[in-house]
Every structure is written in C-alpha cells, then in structure tokens.
Amino acid sequence: MNWKPLESMEQLEGIKDSGGYSVIFKHSTRCSVSMFVKKRFESEMEALPQDLPVYYLDLLKYRDISDRVASEFDVHHQSPQVLLIKQGKCVYKASHSEISVADLQDQLTAGK
C-alpha cells in the first residue's frame, strides 16, 4: 500500500465527497515524534484494506490544507494525527502515540 499525497484543496473536496472511507495522516517533517509514528504506521499499513485510500499530508508544506482539514472535519490540529473519514465526516481521530493501524482496523470493522 502506498501513500496518496494530499496536495490540493480539490483532493480534500474529493475525500469529503467520497461515499466510502478515507484516511488522512497529518505529519510534521520537523518533529521527531511525528517521524517515529509515521515509520511505525508505514510498517503496519499493509494490514489495512488495499482499496482504502490513505492520504499523507505534509502539514508544513501544505499548512493551508491542514487548516482546512481541521475546520472541515471539526478536529483540533495536532501532529502527527490520523483521521478516518466516512461520507464527509471524521468518524475517528488519534494523535501522537495513540495512532495505530490496529485501531483503524477496529474502526473500519465496527463501521461496516
């Protein structure tokens, strides 16, 4: 499974308009905690469904998109942060060491 870079407002609108699930992983390239959590997430992300879009947001490079994510999905900005989006709504969020692929899988299973 590969990251889908989240680099435009149009992509964000597509995520909101999608009928299924999407994941947004917000990452700060200057934060050692964020780097550690990202590496751990990447080592486990193959366990996620292959058809699940997993977006990577470099929030330093795309701060405007990060700010829009916070406002559109009514979440407090944190880094690192993972959001599970379904039908335009954030149905699960986690940050820092609470981020885990297993928890995302649990959420996906519970939401079916």
C-alpha positions as CSV (number, residue, x, y, z in Angstrom):
1,M,0.0,0.0,0.0
2,N,1.3,3.4,-0.9
3,W,0.6,6.9,0.4
4,K,-1.5,9.2,-1.7
5,P,0.0,12.7,-1.3
6,L,-2.7,15.2,-0.2
7,E,-1.5,18.4,-2.0
8,S,-4.7,20.3,-3.1
9,M,-8.0,21.6,-1.9
10,E,-9.6,19.7,-4.8
11,Q,-8.3,16.4,-3.4
12,L,-9.7,17.3,0.0
13,E,-13.1,18.0,-1.5
14,G,-12.9,14.6,-3.2
15,I,-12.3,13.0,0.2
16,K,-15.3,14.8,1.7
17,D,-17.5,13.8,-1.3
18,S,-16.4,10.2,-1.2
19,G,-19.1,7.7,-0.1
20,G,-16.6,5.3,1.5
21,Y,-13.7,5.5,3.9
22,S,-10.5,7.5,3.6
23,V,-7.6,8.0,5.9
24,I,-5.6,11.3,6.3
25,F,-2.3,11.1,8.1
26,K,-1.0,14.5,9.1
27,H,2.7,14.7,9.5
28,S,5.3,17.3,10.5
29,T,8.6,16.8,8.8
30,R,10.4,18.7,11.6
31,C,9.0,16.7,14.5
32,S,10.9,13.6,15.8
33,V,7.7,12.2,17.4
34,S,5.9,12.5,14.1
35,M,8.7,10.8,12.2
36,F,8.7,7.9,14.7
37,V,4.9,7.5,14.5
38,K,5.0,7.7,10.7
39,K,7.6,5.0,10.4
40,R,5.6,2.7,12.7
41,F,2.4,3.4,10.8
42,E,4.2,2.6,7.5
43,S,5.5,-0.7,8.8
44,E,1.9,-1.8,9.7
45,M,-0.2,-0.2,6.9
46,E,-0.1,-3.2,4.7
47,A,-2.7,-4.7,7.1
48,L,-5.2,-2.1,6.0
49,P,-7.7,-2.9,3.2
50,Q,-6.0,-2.5,-0.2
51,D,-8.8,-0.3,-1.5
52,L,-8.7,2.1,1.4
53,P,-7.2,5.5,0.3
54,V,-4.5,6.6,2.7
55,Y,-3.5,10.2,2.3
56,Y,-0.3,11.7,3.5
57,L,-0.4,15.4,4.4
58,D,2.9,17.3,4.9
59,L,1.4,20.0,7.1
60,L,4.4,22.2,6.9
61,K,4.4,22.3,3.1
62,Y,0.6,22.4,2.9
63,R,-0.4,24.4,6.0
64,D,-3.5,25.8,4.3
65,I,-4.8,22.3,3.6
66,S,-4.0,21.3,7.2
67,D,-6.0,24.3,8.5
68,R,-8.9,23.3,6.2
69,V,-8.8,19.7,7.4
70,A,-9.2,21.0,11.0
71,S,-12.1,23.2,10.2
72,E,-13.9,20.9,7.7
73,F,-13.8,17.9,10.0
74,D,-14.1,19.8,13.2
75,V,-10.9,18.5,14.8
76,H,-8.2,20.2,16.8
77,H,-5.0,20.4,14.9
78,Q,-2.3,18.0,16.2
79,S,0.8,16.4,14.7
80,P,1.1,13.6,14.0
81,Q,-2.6,12.9,13.6
82,V,-4.7,10.3,11.8
83,L,-8.3,10.9,10.7
84,L,-10.7,8.3,9.5
85,I,-13.2,10.0,7.2
86,K,-16.5,8.4,6.1
87,Q,-19.1,10.2,3.9
88,G,-17.6,13.6,4.6
89,K,-17.3,13.2,8.4
90,C,-14.5,12.4,10.7
91,V,-15.6,9.2,12.5
92,Y,-12.3,8.6,14.3
93,K,-9.2,10.5,15.2
94,A,-6.0,9.8,17.0
95,S,-2.7,11.6,17.6
96,H,0.8,11.0,18.7
97,S,1.5,7.6,20.2
98,E,-2.3,6.8,20.1
99,I,-2.0,6.3,16.3
100,S,-2.2,2.6,15.3
101,V,-3.2,0.6,12.3
102,A,-4.9,-1.9,14.6
103,D,-7.2,0.8,16.0
104,L,-8.1,1.9,12.4
105,Q,-8.9,-1.6,11.5
106,D,-11.2,-1.9,14.6
107,Q,-13.0,1.3,13.5
108,L,-13.4,0.0,9.9
109,T,-14.8,-3.3,11.2
110,A,-17.2,-1.6,13.6
111,G,-18.4,0.8,11.0
112,K,-19.4,-1.9,8.4
